[in-house]
Amino acid sequence: MHVIDDTDDRIRDLCREIAEEHDPDKVNEMCARLRQLFQVQHNTTRLRLQNIAMRFGSQMRSAPAPSPEAEESDSRMRALLSFLGLTSGDAA
């Protein structure tokens, strides 16, 4: 988890630097680095979610039918699995 904490700290520090900087060229440069950090964090999160879905996907598909209260969270999980490209043909 140190990588995530380190990335969060870097993003926080960079945002602070951007807020304090007055030179527009430096701000643009720092914003480009910030976008790059966000992209790295996004890709890391997506890979982690794919790993979870692949590892536990069979348990999710073979779980008993959800109660009516769980319908909203079930549709969220299906949407997440679909986003990751890990849905079965009957899970739409």
Distance bins in CASP14 RR format, pairs under 12 A and 6 or more apart:
PFRMAT RR
TARGET T0000
AUTHOR 0000-0000-0000
RMODE 2
METHOD distances of the structure
MODEL  1
1 7 0 0 0 0 0 1 0 0 0 0 0
1 8 0 0 0 0 0 1 0 0 0 0 0
1 44 0 0 0 0 0 1 0 0 0 0 0
1 48 0 0 0 0 0 1 0 0 0 0 0
2 8 0 0 0 0 0 1 0 0 0 0 0
2 9 0 0 0 0 0 1 0 0 0 0 0
3 9 0 0 0 0 0 1 0 0 0 0 0
3 10 0 0 0 0 0 1 0 0 0 0 0
3 37 0 0 0 0 0 1 0 0 0 0 0
3 40 0 0 0 0 1 0 0 0 0 0 0
3 41 0 0 0 0 1 0 0 0 0 0 0
3 44 1 0 0 1 0 0 0 0 0 0 0
3 45 0 0 0 0 0 1 0 0 0 0 0
3 47 0 0 0 0 0 1 0 0 0 0 0
3 48 0 0 0 0 0 1 0 0 0 0 0
4 10 0 0 0 0 0 1 0 0 0 0 0
4 11 0 0 0 0 0 1 0 0 0 0 0
4 37 0 0 0 0 0 1 0 0 0 0 0
4 40 0 0 0 0 0 1 0 0 0 0 0
4 41 1 0 0 1 0 0 0 0 0 0 0
4 44 1 0 0 1 0 0 0 0 0 0 0
4 45 0 0 0 0 1 0 0 0 0 0 0
4 48 0 0 0 0 1 0 0 0 0 0 0
5 11 0 0 0 0 0 1 0 0 0 0 0
5 12 0 0 0 0 0 1 0 0 0 0 0
5 41 0 0 0 0 0 1 0 0 0 0 0
6 12 0 0 0 0 0 1 0 0 0 0 0
6 13 0 0 0 0 0 1 0 0 0 0 0
6 37 0 0 0 0 0 1 0 0 0 0 0
6 40 0 0 0 0 0 1 0 0 0 0 0
6 41 0 0 0 0 0 1 0 0 0 0 0
6 44 0 0 0 0 0 1 0 0 0 0 0
7 13 0 0 0 0 0 1 0 0 0 0 0
7 14 0 0 0 0 0 1 0 0 0 0 0
7 34 0 0 0 0 0 1 0 0 0 0 0
7 36 0 0 0 0 0 1 0 0 0 0 0
7 37 1 0 0 1 0 0 0 0 0 0 0
7 38 0 0 0 0 1 0 0 0 0 0 0
7 39 0 0 0 0 0 1 0 0 0 0 0
7 40 1 0 0 1 0 0 0 0 0 0 0
7 41 1 0 1 0 0 0 0 0 0 0 0
7 42 0 0 0 0 0 1 0 0 0 0 0
7 43 0 0 0 0 0 1 0 0 0 0 0
7 44 1 0 0 1 0 0 0 0 0 0 0
7 45 0 0 0 0 0 1 0 0 0 0 0
8 14 0 0 0 0 0 1 0 0 0 0 0
8 15 0 0 0 0 0 1 0 0 0 0 0
8 37 0 0 0 0 1 0 0 0 0 0 0
8 38 0 0 0 0 0 1 0 0 0 0 0
8 40 0 0 0 0 0 1 0 0 0 0 0
8 41 0 0 0 0 1 0 0 0 0 0 0
8 44 0 0 0 0 0 1 0 0 0 0 0
8 45 0 0 0 0 0 1 0 0 0 0 0
9 15 0 0 0 0 0 1 0 0 0 0 0
9 16 0 0 0 0 0 1 0 0 0 0 0
9 37 0 0 0 0 0 1 0 0 0 0 0
9 41 0 0 0 0 0 1 0 0 0 0 0
10 16 0 0 0 0 0 1 0 0 0 0 0
10 17 0 0 0 0 0 1 0 0 0 0 0
10 30 0 0 0 0 0 1 0 0 0 0 0
10 33 0 0 0 0 1 0 0 0 0 0 0
10 34 0 0 0 0 1 0 0 0 0 0 0
10 36 0 0 0 0 0 1 0 0 0 0 0
10 37 1 0 1 0 0 0 0 0 0 0 0
10 38 0 0 0 0 0 1 0 0 0 0 0
10 40 0 0 0 0 1 0 0 0 0 0 0
10 41 0 0 0 0 1 0 0 0 0 0 0
11 17 0 0 0 0 0 1 0 0 0 0 0
11 18 0 0 0 0 0 1 0 0 0 0 0
11 30 0 0 0 0 0 1 0 0 0 0 0
11 31 0 0 0 0 0 1 0 0 0 0 0
11 33 0 0 0 0 1 0 0 0 0 0 0
11 34 1 0 0 1 0 0 0 0 0 0 0
11 35 0 0 0 0 0 1 0 0 0 0 0
11 36 0 0 0 0 0 1 0 0 0 0 0
11 37 1 0 1 0 0 0 0 0 0 0 0
11 38 1 0 0 1 0 0 0 0 0 0 0
11 39 0 0 0 0 0 1 0 0 0 0 0
11 40 0 0 0 0 1 0 0 0 0 0 0
11 41 1 0 0 1 0 0 0 0 0 0 0
11 42 0 0 0 0 0 1 0 0 0 0 0
12 18 0 0 0 0 0 1 0 0 0 0 0
12 19 0 0 0 0 0 1 0 0 0 0 0
12 34 0 0 0 0 0 1 0 0 0 0 0
12 37 0 0 0 0 0 1 0 0 0 0 0
13 19 0 0 0 0 0 1 0 0 0 0 0
13 20 0 0 0 0 0 1 0 0 0 0 0
13 30 0 0 0 0 0 1 0 0 0 0 0
13 33 0 0 0 0 0 1 0 0 0 0 0
13 34 0 0 0 0 0 1 0 0 0 0 0
13 37 0 0 0 0 0 1 0 0 0 0 0
14 20 0 0 0 0 0 1 0 0 0 0 0
14 21 0 0 0 0 0 1 0 0 0 0 0
14 26 0 0 0 0 0 1 0 0 0 0 0
14 27 0 0 0 0 0 1 0 0 0 0 0
14 29 0 0 0 0 0 1 0 0 0 0 0
14 30 1 0 1 0 0 0 0 0 0 0 0
14 31 0 0 0 0 1 0 0 0 0 0 0
14 32 0 0 0 0 0 1 0 0 0 0 0
14 33 1 0 0 1 0 0 0 0 0 0 0
14 34 1 0 1 0 0 0 0 0 0 0 0
14 35 0 0 0 0 0 1 0 0 0 0 0
14 36 0 0 0 0 0 1 0 0 0 0 0
14 37 1 0 0 1 0 0 0 0 0 0 0
14 38 0 0 0 0 0 1 0 0 0 0 0
15 21 0 0 0 0 0 1 0 0 0 0 0
15 27 0 0 0 0 0 1 0 0 0 0 0
15 30 0 0 0 0 1 0 0 0 0 0 0
15 31 0 0 0 0 1 0 0 0 0 0 0
15 33 0 0 0 0 0 1 0 0 0 0 0
15 34 1 0 0 1 0 0 0 0 0 0 0
15 37 0 0 0 0 1 0 0 0 0 0 0
15 38 0 0 0 0 0 1 0 0 0 0 0
16 30 0 0 0 0 0 1 0 0 0 0 0
16 34 0 0 0 0 0 1 0 0 0 0 0
17 23 0 0 0 0 0 1 0 0 0 0 0
17 26 0 0 0 0 1 0 0 0 0 0 0
17 27 0 0 0 0 1 0 0 0 0 0 0
17 29 0 0 0 0 0 1 0 0 0 0 0
17 30 1 0 1 0 0 0 0 0 0 0 0
17 31 0 0 0 0 0 1 0 0 0 0 0
17 33 0 0 0 0 1 0 0 0 0 0 0
17 34 0 0 0 0 1 0 0 0 0 0 0
18 24 0 0 0 0 0 1 0 0 0 0 0
18 26 0 0 0 0 1 0 0 0 0 0 0
18 27 1 0 1 0 0 0 0 0 0 0 0
18 28 0 0 0 0 1 0 0 0 0 0 0
18 29 0 0 0 0 1 0 0 0 0 0 0
18 30 1 0 1 0 0 0 0 0 0 0 0
18 31 1 0 0 1 0 0 0 0 0 0 0
18 32 0 0 0 0 0 1 0 0 0 0 0
18 33 0 0 0 0 1 0 0 0 0 0 0
18 34 1 0 0 1 0 0 0 0 0 0 0
18 35 0 0 0 0 0 1 0 0 0 0 0
18 37 0 0 0 0 0 1 0 0 0 0 0
19 27 0 0 0 0 1 0 0 0 0 0 0
19 30 0 0 0 0 0 1 0 0 0 0 0
19 31 0 0 0 0 0 1 0 0 0 0 0
19 34 0 0 0 0 0 1 0 0 0 0 0
20 26 0 0 0 0 0 1 0 0 0 0 0
20 27 0 0 0 0 1 0 0 0 0 0 0
20 30 0 0 0 0 0 1 0 0 0 0 0
21 27 1 0 1 0 0 0 0 0 0 0 0
21 28 0 0 0 0 1 0 0 0 0 0 0
21 29 0 0 0 0 1 0 0 0 0 0 0
21 30 1 0 0 1 0 0 0 0 0 0 0
21 31 0 0 0 0 1 0 0 0 0 0 0
21 34 0 0 0 0 0 1 0 0 0 0 0
22 30 0 0 0 0 0 1 0 0 0 0 0
23 29 0 0 0 0 1 0 0 0 0 0 0
23 30 0 0 0 0 1 0 0 0 0 0 0
24 30 0 0 0 0 0 1 0 0 0 0 0
24 31 0 0 0 0 0 1 0 0 0 0 0
25 31 0 0 0 0 0 1 0 0 0 0 0
25 32 0 0 0 0 0 1 0 0 0 0 0
26 32 0 0 0 0 0 1 0 0 0 0 0
26 33 0 0 0 0 0 1 0 0 0 0 0
27 33 0 0 0 0 0 1 0 0 0 0 0
27 34 0 0 0 0 0 1 0 0 0 0 0
28 34 0 0 0 0 0 1 0 0 0 0 0
28 35 0 0 0 0 0 1 0 0 0 0 0
29 35 0 0 0 0 0 1 0 0 0 0 0
29 36 0 0 0 0 0 1 0 0 0 0 0
30 36 0 0 0 0 0 1 0 0 0 0 0
30 37 0 0 0 0 0 1 0 0 0 0 0
31 37 0 0 0 0 0 1 0 0 0 0 0
31 38 0 0 0 0 0 1 0 0 0 0 0
32 38 0 0 0 0 0 1 0 0 0 0 0
32 39 0 0 0 0 0 1 0 0 0 0 0
33 39 0 0 0 0 0 1 0 0 0 0 0
33 40 0 0 0 0 0 1 0 0 0 0 0
34 40 0 0 0 0 0 1 0 0 0 0 0
34 41 0 0 0 0 0 1 0 0 0 0 0
35 41 0 0 0 0 0 1 0 0 0 0 0
35 42 0 0 0 0 0 1 0 0 0 0 0
36 42 0 0 0 0 0 1 0 0 0 0 0
36 43 0 0 0 0 0 1 0 0 0 0 0
37 43 0 0 0 0 0 1 0 0 0 0 0
37 44 0 0 0 0 0 1 0 0 0 0 0
38 44 0 0 0 0 0 1 0 0 0 0 0
38 45 0 0 0 0 0 1 0 0 0 0 0
39 45 0 0 0 0 0 1 0 0 0 0 0
39 46 0 0 0 0 0 1 0 0 0 0 0
40 46 0 0 0 0 0 1 0 0 0 0 0
40 47 0 0 0 0 0 1 0 0 0 0 0
41 47 0 0 0 0 0 1 0 0 0 0 0
41 48 0 0 0 0 0 1 0 0 0 0 0
42 48 0 0 0 0 0 1 0 0 0 0 0
42 49 0 0 0 0 0 1 0 0 0 0 0
43 49 0 0 0 0 0 1 0 0 0 0 0
43 50 0 0 0 0 0 1 0 0 0 0 0
44 50 0 0 0 0 0 1 0 0 0 0 0
44 51 0 0 0 0 0 1 0 0 0 0 0
45 51 0 0 0 0 0 1 0 0 0 0 0
45 52 0 0 0 0 0 1 0 0 0 0 0
45 80 0 0 0 0 0 1 0 0 0 0 0
45 83 0 0 0 0 0 1 0 0 0 0 0
45 84 0 0 0 0 0 1 0 0 0 0 0
46 52 0 0 0 0 0 1 0 0 0 0 0
46 53 0 0 0 0 0 1 0 0 0 0 0
46 80 0 0 0 0 0 1 0 0 0 0 0
46 83 0 0 0 0 1 0 0 0 0 0 0
46 84 1 0 0 1 0 0 0 0 0 0 0
46 85 0 0 0 0 0 1 0 0 0 0 0
46 86 0 0 0 0 0 1 0 0 0 0 0
47 53 0 0 0 0 0 1 0 0 0 0 0
47 54 0 0 0 0 0 1 0 0 0 0 0
47 84 0 0 0 0 1 0 0 0 0 0 0
48 54 0 0 0 0 0 1 0 0 0 0 0
48 55 0 0 0 0 0 1 0 0 0 0 0
48 84 0 0 0 0 0 1 0 0 0 0 0
49 55 0 0 0 0 0 1 0 0 0 0 0
49 56 0 0 0 0 0 1 0 0 0 0 0
49 57 0 0 0 0 0 1 0 0 0 0 0
49 77 0 0 0 0 0 1 0 0 0 0 0
49 80 1 0 0 1 0 0 0 0 0 0 0
49 81 0 0 0 0 1 0 0 0 0 0 0
49 83 0 0 0 0 1 0 0 0 0 0 0
49 84 1 0 0 1 0 0 0 0 0 0 0
49 85 0 0 0 0 0 1 0 0 0 0 0
49 86 0 0 0 0 1 0 0 0 0 0 0
50 56 0 0 0 0 0 1 0 0 0 0 0
50 57 0 0 0 0 0 1 0 0 0 0 0
50 80 0 0 0 0 0 1 0 0 0 0 0
50 81 0 0 0 0 1 0 0 0 0 0 0
50 83 0 0 0 0 1 0 0 0 0 0 0
50 84 1 0 1 0 0 0 0 0 0 0 0
50 85 0 0 0 0 1 0 0 0 0 0 0
50 86 1 0 0 1 0 0 0 0 0 0 0
51 57 0 0 0 0 0 1 0 0 0 0 0
51 84 0 0 0 0 1 0 0 0 0 0 0
51 86 0 0 0 0 0 1 0 0 0 0 0
52 59 0 0 0 0 0 1 0 0 0 0 0
52 60 0 0 0 0 1 0 0 0 0 0 0
52 77 0 0 0 0 0 1 0 0 0 0 0
52 80 0 0 0 0 1 0 0 0 0 0 0
52 81 0 0 0 0 0 1 0 0 0 0 0
52 84 0 0 0 0 1 0 0 0 0 0 0
52 86 0 0 0 0 1 0 0 0 0 0 0
53 59 0 0 0 0 0 1 0 0 0 0 0
53 60 1 0 0 1 0 0 0 0 0 0 0
53 61 0 0 0 0 0 1 0 0 0 0 0
53 77 0 0 0 0 1 0 0 0 0 0 0
53 78 0 0 0 0 0 1 0 0 0 0 0
53 79 0 0 0 0 0 1 0 0 0 0 0
53 80 1 0 0 1 0 0 0 0 0 0 0
53 81 1 0 1 0 0 0 0 0 0 0 0
53 82 0 0 0 0 0 1 0 0 0 0 0
53 83 0 0 0 0 1 0 0 0 0 0 0
53 84 1 0 1 0 0 0 0 0 0 0 0
53 85 0 0 0 0 1 0 0 0 0 0 0
53 86 1 0 1 0 0 0 0 0 0 0 0
53 87 0 0 0 0 1 0 0 0 0 0 0
53 88 0 0 0 0 0 1 0 0 0 0 0
53 91 0 0 0 0 0 1 0 0 0 0 0
54 60 0 0 0 0 0 1 0 0 0 0 0
54 61 0 0 0 0 0 1 0 0 0 0 0
54 81 0 0 0 0 0 1 0 0 0 0 0
54 84 0 0 0 0 1 0 0 0 0 0 0
54 85 0 0 0 0 0 1 0 0 0 0 0
54 86 1 0 0 1 0 0 0 0 0 0 0
55 86 0 0 0 0 0 1 0 0 0 0 0
56 62 0 0 0 0 0 1 0 0 0 0 0
56 63 0 0 0 0 1 0 0 0 0 0 0
56 77 0 0 0 0 0 1 0 0 0 0 0
56 81 0 0 0 0 0 1 0 0 0 0 0
56 86 0 0 0 0 0 1 0 0 0 0 0
57 63 0 0 0 0 1 0 0 0 0 0 0
57 77 0 0 0 0 1 0 0 0 0 0 0
57 78 0 0 0 0 0 1 0 0 0 0 0
57 80 0 0 0 0 0 1 0 0 0 0 0
57 81 1 0 0 1 0 0 0 0 0 0 0
57 84 0 0 0 0 0 1 0 0 0 0 0
57 85 0 0 0 0 0 1 0 0 0 0 0
57 86 1 0 0 1 0 0 0 0 0 0 0
57 87 0 0 0 0 1 0 0 0 0 0 0
57 88 0 0 0 0 1 0 0 0 0 0 0
57 91 0 0 0 0 0 1 0 0 0 0 0
58 81 0 0 0 0 0 1 0 0 0 0 0
58 86 0 0 0 0 0 1 0 0 0 0 0
58 88 0 0 0 0 1 0 0 0 0 0 0
59 77 0 0 0 0 0 1 0 0 0 0 0
60 66 0 0 0 0 0 1 0 0 0 0 0
60 73 0 0 0 0 0 1 0 0 0 0 0
60 74 0 0 0 0 1 0 0 0 0 0 0
60 77 1 0 0 1 0 0 0 0 0 0 0
60 78 0 0 0 0 1 0 0 0 0 0 0
60 80 0 0 0 0 0 1 0 0 0 0 0
60 81 1 0 0 1 0 0 0 0 0 0 0
60 84 0 0 0 0 0 1 0 0 0 0 0
60 86 0 0 0 0 1 0 0 0 0 0 0
60 87 0 0 0 0 0 1 0 0 0 0 0
60 88 0 0 0 0 0 1 0 0 0 0 0
60 91 0 0 0 0 1 0 0 0 0 0 0
61 74 0 0 0 0 0 1 0 0 0 0 0
61 77 0 0 0 0 0 1 0 0 0 0 0
61 78 0 0 0 0 0 1 0 0 0 0 0
61 81 0 0 0 0 1 0 0 0 0 0 0
61 86 0 0 0 0 1 0 0 0 0 0 0
61 87 0 0 0 0 1 0 0 0 0 0 0
61 88 1 0 0 1 0 0 0 0 0 0 0
61 89 0 0 0 0 0 1 0 0 0 0 0
61 90 0 0 0 0 1 0 0 0 0 0 0
61 91 1 0 0 1 0 0 0 0 0 0 0
62 88 0 0 0 0 0 1 0 0 0 0 0
62 91 0 0 0 0 0 1 0 0 0 0 0
63 70 0 0 0 0 0 1 0 0 0 0 0
63 74 0 0 0 0 1 0 0 0 0 0 0
63 77 0 0 0 0 0 1 0 0 0 0 0
63 91 0 0 0 0 0 1 0 0 0 0 0
64 70 0 0 0 0 0 1 0 0 0 0 0
64 74 0 0 0 0 0 1 0 0 0 0 0
65 71 0 0 0 0 0 1 0 0 0 0 0
65 74 0 0 0 0 1 0 0 0 0 0 0
66 72 0 0 0 0 1 0 0 0 0 0 0
66 73 1 0 0 1 0 0 0 0 0 0 0
66 74 1 0 1 0 0 0 0 0 0 0 0
66 75 0 0 0 0 1 0 0 0 0 0 0
66 76 0 0 0 0 0 1 0 0 0 0 0
66 77 0 0 0 0 1 0 0 0 0 0 0
66 78 0 0 0 0 0 1 0 0 0 0 0
67 73 0 0 0 0 0 1 0 0 0 0 0
67 74 0 0 0 0 1 0 0 0 0 0 0
68 74 0 0 0 0 0 1 0 0 0 0 0
70 76 0 0 0 0 0 1 0 0 0 0 0
70 77 0 0 0 0 1 0 0 0 0 0 0
70 78 0 0 0 0 0 1 0 0 0 0 0
71 77 0 0 0 0 0 1 0 0 0 0 0
71 78 0 0 0 0 0 1 0 0 0 0 0
72 78 0 0 0 0 0 1 0 0 0 0 0
72 79 0 0 0 0 0 1 0 0 0 0 0
73 79 0 0 0 0 0 1 0 0 0 0 0
73 80 0 0 0 0 0 1 0 0 0 0 0
74 80 0 0 0 0 0 1 0 0 0 0 0
74 81 0 0 0 0 0 1 0 0 0 0 0
74 91 0 0 0 0 1 0 0 0 0 0 0
75 81 0 0 0 0 0 1 0 0 0 0 0
75 82 0 0 0 0 0 1 0 0 0 0 0
75 91 0 0 0 0 0 1 0 0 0 0 0
75 92 0 0 0 0 0 1 0 0 0 0 0
76 82 0 0 0 0 0 1 0 0 0 0 0
76 83 0 0 0 0 0 1 0 0 0 0 0
77 83 0 0 0 0 0 1 0 0 0 0 0
77 84 0 0 0 0 0 1 0 0 0 0 0
77 86 0 0 0 0 0 1 0 0 0 0 0
77 87 0 0 0 0 0 1 0 0 0 0 0
77 91 0 0 0 0 1 0 0 0 0 0 0
78 84 0 0 0 0 0 1 0 0 0 0 0
78 85 0 0 0 0 0 1 0 0 0 0 0
78 86 0 0 0 0 0 1 0 0 0 0 0
78 87 1 0 0 1 0 0 0 0 0 0 0
78 88 0 0 0 0 0 1 0 0 0 0 0
78 89 0 0 0 0 0 1 0 0 0 0 0
78 90 0 0 0 0 0 1 0 0 0 0 0
78 91 1 0 1 0 0 0 0 0 0 0 0
78 92 1 0 0 1 0 0 0 0 0 0 0
79 85 0 0 0 0 0 1 0 0 0 0 0
79 86 0 0 0 0 0 1 0 0 0 0 0
79 87 0 0 0 0 1 0 0 0 0 0 0
79 91 0 0 0 0 0 1 0 0 0 0 0
79 92 0 0 0 0 1 0 0 0 0 0 0
80 86 0 0 0 0 1 0 0 0 0 0 0
80 87 0 0 0 0 1 0 0 0 0 0 0
80 91 0 0 0 0 0 1 0 0 0 0 0
81 87 1 0 1 0 0 0 0 0 0 0 0
81 88 0 0 0 0 1 0 0 0 0 0 0
81 89 0 0 0 0 0 1 0 0 0 0 0
81 91 1 0 0 1 0 0 0 0 0 0 0
81 92 0 0 0 0 1 0 0 0 0 0 0
82 88 0 0 0 0 0 1 0 0 0 0 0
82 89 0 0 0 0 0 1 0 0 0 0 0
82 91 1 0 0 1 0 0 0 0 0 0 0
82 92 1 0 0 1 0 0 0 0 0 0 0
84 91 0 0 0 0 0 1 0 0 0 0 0
85 91 0 0 0 0 0 1 0 0 0 0 0
85 92 0 0 0 0 0 1 0 0 0 0 0
END
